[in-house]
Amino acid sequence: MIGDSSHSVESRIPFYGKLFSLIAFVIILNLPAPADLSSSAQRLAAVTALMAILWMTQAIPIAATSLIPLVAFPIFGIQNPKAVSQAYINENIFLYMGGFIIALGIEKWGVHRRIALNTIRVIGSSPRRVVLGFLFATGFLSMWISNTASTLLMLPIGMAIIGSISELAMFESQEDSAKAIRHFSVALLLGIAYSASIGGVTTLIGTPTNIAFQAIWTSQFPDGPQMSAGEWMVMVVPFGITFLLLTWMV
């Protein structure tokens, strides 16, 4: 009974999401506007509330919700069609989309496993070297895909290594093995998390904030010095390597 009722509530969420989003849209659209608020700004607030509720409830597919401004902004006089469409065909969006394509290829062909295992084979299999190998492997992956994706790809490999530590005979003293395994596990998992964040900083597609920073810089300072993806890497990669080594030493 409980399962049936919860399923019934979940099935009604899309309906209520559509209903409440339309109600919020109509209410905000017809509210008396403050003196310092333009009519176009009020219409923008109404569309924003509509989209926010649709996003939270997922009453319609998220991708469809994201396309609402393309139709609503010109209809309600918020922005002209050319300006709206330019936001959807931004070069930074295509750059980040390329990062997603790379991530799909890495996951499909198991490149992350090959990188991790080959790194350990080259660096060594002692606990400290395994952590170092995972730091650099995760950091390298995070240069090309998002921090979260690289962490999720490397986490199962790290957990598998932790689970098979005793079989690999990585610790000499049997009585201290439990404590050593615990310390190794913490170091490895924290290393994966930190190295993903560090690696993501070193390229433009490594994390969305880098692309957002470049877009804001270009729009705010069009006459200022512009930085390509290669120049970004030349400047930031040395810092990334340094921070990975510092993380390993700590």
LINHUDA-V816621 format. One record per pair of residues at least 4 apart in sequence whose C-alpha atoms are under 8 Angstrom apart, sorted by the first residue. I is the first residue (numbers start at 1). J is the second residue. D is the distance in Angstrom with one decimal. If there is no record, write none. Layout:
i = [I/I]
j = [J/J]
d = [D/D]
This chain:
i = [1/2/3/4/5/6/7/8/9/12/13/13/13/14/14/14/14/14/15/15/16/16/17/17/17/17/17/17/18/18/18/18/18/19/20/20/21/21/21/21/21/21/22/22/23/24/24/24/24/25/25/25/25/25/26/26/27/27/28/28/28/28/29/29/29/29/33/33/33/33/37/37/38/39/40/40/40/40/41/41/42/43/43/43/44/44/44/45/46/47/47/47/48/49/50/51/51/51/51/52/53/53/54/54/54/54/54/55/55/55/55/58/60/60/61/62/63/64/67/68/69/69/69/70/70/70/70/71/72/73/73/73/73/73/73/74/74/74/74/74/79/79/80/81/82/83/84/85/86/88/89/89/90/91/92/92/92/93/94/95/95/96/96/96/96/97/98/99/99/99/99/99/99/100/100/101/102/102/102/103/103/103/103/104/105/106/106/106/107/107/107/110/111/112/112/112/112/112/113/113/113/114/115/115/116/116/116/116/116/116/117/118/119/119/119/119/120/120/120/120/120/120/121/123/123/123/123/124/124/125/125/125/126/126/127/127/127/128/129/130/131/131/131/131/131/132/132/132/133/134/134/134/134/135/135/135/135/135/135/136/136/136/137/138/138/138/138/138/138/138/138/139/139/139/139/139/139/139/139/140/140/141/141/141/141/142/142/142/142/142/142/142/142/142/143/143/143/143/143/143/143/144/144/144/144/145/145/145/145/145/145/146/146/146/146/146/146/147/147/147/147/147/147/147/148/148/149/150/150/151/151/151/151/152/153/154/154/155/155/155/156/157/158/158/158/159/160/161/162/162/162/164/165/165/165/166/166/171/171/172/173/174/176/177/178/179/180/181/182/183/184/185/186/187/188/189/190/191/191/191/192/193/194/194/195/195/196/197/198/198/198/198/199/199/199/200/200/200/201/201/201/201/201/202/202/202/202/202/202/203/203/203/203/203/203/203/204/204/204/204/204/205/205/206/207/208/209/210/211/212/213/214/215/216/217/217/218/218/218/227/227/228/229/230/231/232/233/234/235/236/237/238/239/240/241/242/243/244/245/246]
j = [5/6/7/8/9/10/11/12/13/16/17/57/59/18/57/58/59/60/19/59/20/59/21/53/54/57/58/59/22/53/54/59/60/23/24/53/25/49/50/51/53/54/26/50/27/28/46/49/50/29/46/47/49/50/30/46/31/46/42/43/45/46/42/43/45/46/37/38/39/42/41/42/42/43/44/76/77/78/45/78/46/47/76/78/48/73/78/49/50/51/69/72/52/53/54/55/65/66/68/56/57/58/58/59/60/62/65/59/60/62/65/62/64/65/65/66/67/68/71/72/73/74/84/74/81/84/85/75/76/77/78/79/80/81/84/78/79/80/81/84/83/84/84/85/86/87/88/89/90/93/93/94/94/95/96/211/215/97/98/99/205/100/205/208/211/101/102/103/144/145/146/205/206/104/145/105/106/144/145/107/144/145/149/108/109/110/111/112/111/112/153/114/115/116/137/141/153/154/117/154/157/118/119/137/120/133/134/137/138/154/121/122/123/133/134/137/124/125/129/130/133/134/125/129/130/132/133/129/130/129/130/170/130/170/131/170/184/132/133/134/135/187/188/191/248/136/245/248/137/138/188/191/192/139/191/192/195/244/248/140/195/244/141/142/150/151/154/192/195/196/199/143/195/196/197/198/199/200/244/144/199/145/150/196/199/146/147/149/150/196/197/199/200/206/199/200/201/202/203/205/206/200/203/205/206/149/150/200/205/206/207/150/200/205/206/207/208/151/196/197/199/200/206/207/152/196/153/154/196/155/192/193/196/156/157/158/192/159/189/192/160/161/162/188/189/163/164/165/181/184/185/168/169/170/181/170/171/177/180/177/177/178/180/181/182/183/184/185/186/187/188/189/190/191/192/193/194/195/247/248/196/197/198/247/199/244/200/201/202/240/243/244/203/206/240/205/206/207/206/207/210/236/240/206/232/233/236/237/240/207/210/229/232/233/236/237/208/210/211/229/232/210/211/210/211/212/213/214/215/216/217/218/219/220/221/222/222/224/226/231/232/232/233/234/235/236/237/238/239/240/241/242/243/244/245/246/247/248/249/250]
d = [6.2/6.2/6.1/6.1/6.3/6.2/6.2/6.5/6.5/6.3/5.8/6.5/6.9/6.2/6.4/6.5/3.8/7.0/6.2/6.7/5.9/7.9/5.9/6.3/5.9/5.5/7.4/5.3/6.2/8.0/6.6/5.9/8.0/6.3/6.0/7.4/6.1/6.9/4.6/7.4/5.4/6.4/6.2/6.4/6.1/6.1/7.1/6.5/6.5/6.0/4.7/6.4/6.4/5.4/6.2/7.3/6.0/8.0/7.2/7.8/7.2/5.2/6.5/5.8/8.0/5.6/6.2/7.5/7.2/6.9/6.4/6.9/6.5/6.3/6.1/7.6/6.6/5.3/6.2/7.4/6.3/6.3/6.8/7.0/6.1/7.7/6.4/6.2/6.3/6.2/7.8/7.4/6.0/6.3/6.3/6.0/6.2/7.8/7.6/6.2/6.1/8.0/5.3/5.4/6.6/7.9/6.8/7.4/8.0/6.2/6.9/6.4/6.7/6.8/6.5/6.3/6.7/6.9/7.3/5.8/5.1/8.0/7.3/7.3/7.1/6.0/6.6/6.5/6.0/6.0/4.8/5.3/7.1/7.6/7.4/6.1/5.5/5.2/5.5/8.0/6.6/6.5/6.4/6.0/6.2/6.8/7.2/6.5/6.2/7.6/7.0/7.6/6.9/6.2/6.2/6.2/7.2/6.0/6.2/6.7/6.8/6.6/5.6/7.4/7.7/6.4/6.3/6.2/6.0/5.4/7.7/5.9/7.7/6.3/6.6/6.3/6.2/7.1/6.9/6.2/7.4/5.5/7.6/6.0/6.2/5.8/4.9/6.4/6.7/7.1/7.5/6.6/6.1/6.2/7.9/7.2/6.8/7.0/6.0/7.7/7.2/5.8/5.9/6.1/6.3/7.0/6.3/5.5/7.8/7.9/6.1/6.2/6.0/5.5/7.7/6.8/5.4/6.2/7.3/5.8/5.4/7.6/7.0/6.1/7.5/8.0/6.5/5.7/6.7/6.1/5.6/7.8/6.0/6.5/6.3/7.0/6.7/6.3/6.0/6.2/6.1/7.0/5.3/6.9/7.3/6.4/8.0/6.1/6.0/5.8/7.4/7.3/6.5/6.0/5.7/5.9/5.3/6.6/7.5/5.9/7.2/7.1/6.3/6.1/6.3/7.1/6.7/6.1/6.0/5.7/7.4/6.4/4.9/5.1/7.6/6.4/4.1/7.2/7.9/7.4/6.1/6.3/5.9/7.8/7.5/5.8/5.4/7.9/5.4/5.3/7.5/5.0/4.9/5.7/5.1/5.0/7.3/6.1/5.6/7.1/4.6/7.7/7.2/6.0/5.2/6.5/6.4/7.7/6.7/5.4/7.4/6.3/6.7/7.4/5.3/5.2/7.7/6.2/5.0/5.8/7.8/5.8/6.9/6.4/6.2/7.6/6.1/6.2/6.5/5.8/6.4/6.3/6.2/7.3/7.7/6.3/7.2/6.1/7.4/7.3/6.1/6.3/6.2/7.0/7.2/6.1/6.3/6.1/7.5/8.0/6.3/6.4/6.4/6.3/7.5/6.9/7.8/6.2/7.6/7.8/6.2/8.0/6.1/5.8/6.2/6.3/6.0/6.0/6.3/6.2/6.0/6.1/6.0/5.8/6.2/6.5/6.1/5.8/7.3/7.4/6.1/6.7/6.2/7.7/5.8/6.3/6.1/6.8/7.2/5.9/7.1/7.1/7.8/7.1/6.3/7.7/4.0/5.3/6.2/6.7/7.1/7.4/7.5/6.9/7.3/5.7/5.1/5.1/6.3/7.8/7.6/6.8/6.5/5.6/7.7/7.9/7.9/5.2/5.6/6.1/7.2/7.1/6.7/7.4/7.3/6.2/6.0/6.3/6.2/6.1/6.0/6.1/6.2/5.9/5.6/7.6/5.1/7.8/7.2/5.9/6.3/6.2/6.4/6.2/6.2/6.1/5.3/7.4/7.8/6.3/6.2/6.2/6.1/6.2/6.3/6.2/6.0/6.2/6.2/6.2]
